[in-house]
Amino acid sequence: MAEDWSRVSIRPGCDLSLIRDTEFAGDVSIGRLDRRSHPRCGIRNACIEDSAIGDGVRIRNIRSAITGATVEDEATIEDCGRISYDRQPLCGVGMRVAVLDETGSREVMIYPGLSAQSAMLMARAKRINAEEIYTQTQDYIDSLHLHPRIGRGAVIRGCGFMHNVHVDHRVTIEGARALRDGSIFNNAPEETTPIACIGAGVDAEGFIIEDGRVESGVILRHCFVGQGVRLEKGFTAHDSLFFANCTMENGEACALFAGPYTVSVHKGTLLIGCQTSFMNAGSSTNQSNHMYKLGPVHWGVLERGVKTSSGSYLMLGANIGAFSLLMGQHKTHPDSKEFPFSYLFGDPQGATVVVPAVMLRSCGLLRDELKWPDRDRRARAGVPLRDRVIFDVLNPVTVNAMIDAIETIRPMLSRPADDDRYHRYKGMKLSRASLERAMKLYHLGVMKYLAKTFFPTGKAAEEWEFPPLPSDEEQIERDSGIWTDLAGQPMPRRVMREGLHAESVEEREGIFDKAFADYRQLEMRWIAARFPERLRPTAEEILRGAADFDRIVETDRTTYRDSLSAESAMLAL
């Protein structure tokens, strides 16, 4: 049936017997339906309003109507409720996500192709810079000329309600409960299976999913789900960003900047108002960003590789040093970024006791570095990589922090401890014994880094020389500058500033691409400039320190295995 058959157009060669029990309203066009070229095509038991239907499409059992849609060739829509589009829907593109600070002072505009690096600049930049980035981002979005559609070969099956949802080619949406104002993008080449999909029970509004998987009852509000990300098992999130290969299950995220490889899989875990990367959240991990005086304005940074134990609590703002383990209750806004690879214990009063450097002994650190590349879902799918990820645990950011930590600890040890036998630094408590041990461990960590850099397998110490310093003092100062970890990509801070002052999104991404490609060269120049002649260790010192480091790690591995064997024997039948 049709309200007005003159407004319904059908492509020549269409087999009309494949259109049954269907009602048309408004302007409708239908492509070529032919069982010889598309065996499963046809339209049955549907209502189609003001829509364009492509060749070889299969539409079955639409309980309400398909309204305002562009359905491209070979798409499948079956057993769904209402699917509708406004005249010029934004479909989540350009939406501002109130990440970190829930009041919206650090909003990130989301769009297809958003990288973790650009998002972090947007979230952390000063307001004057952020406004310029917003303008550039809007210009970039306008240049994309996105036209909402249900793309070629897409499959939508068993969905309750969809309004203003852009579905890219070969994307699968199956069993979603309700989707509103969002986009799902697929960048996988034709010969690989797309990552991008939405599964059963998902309820999402104001979202972009790019080469990510969201399923099994997830609830999203104003979120970006990046490449290789997997959200499932009833996870809920609002105003959050998830980048390369994050895995989130069961728990909750609010205003979270989840950098690459952030993992949370336990019920009762709340990640709120913080920035993470390579993080692993223990069960019932919790943070506070609301002190009831000014609203939820507090936020913090968990540097690369932070782990939290079961039941840990952190009062924001706080800054936790790289590859640290957070245990207990922390209520004094700790800033431990100067002490990477540490244990942080909360004492009964909520103060933070820092045991610096002890994570360097852990055999798990090197295991992490090896497993991350193997778990890159983006690489398996062959998608173009948006987020630039350097997997090195020891890199110019963490090594520079270790060198600075030694210089911080040395004057502390020249003074007596307080009456309770603790040294205090920025409100944190450190024992004298832990500081003395940290001096040695940090030194061995630096030697291990230099050995990995200069003496890969098969290179003899006799053939090696420390990289020469540039003759230009200005170049030395430039190369020895501070590095920053920009959402998984270590880079010189000067490069980050170049990205901040870029004049377009394309120029900014180009700057980060070049820094990623030149990482080893920039790293070598940093080493040459960071270690002046008087501080340069010899090859023998480097190799001896690295060997000592390896022995400590191997001892940890052996101890752990022996303990595991004892447990297994205890539990044997």
Disulfide bonds with the S-S distance in Angstrom:
none
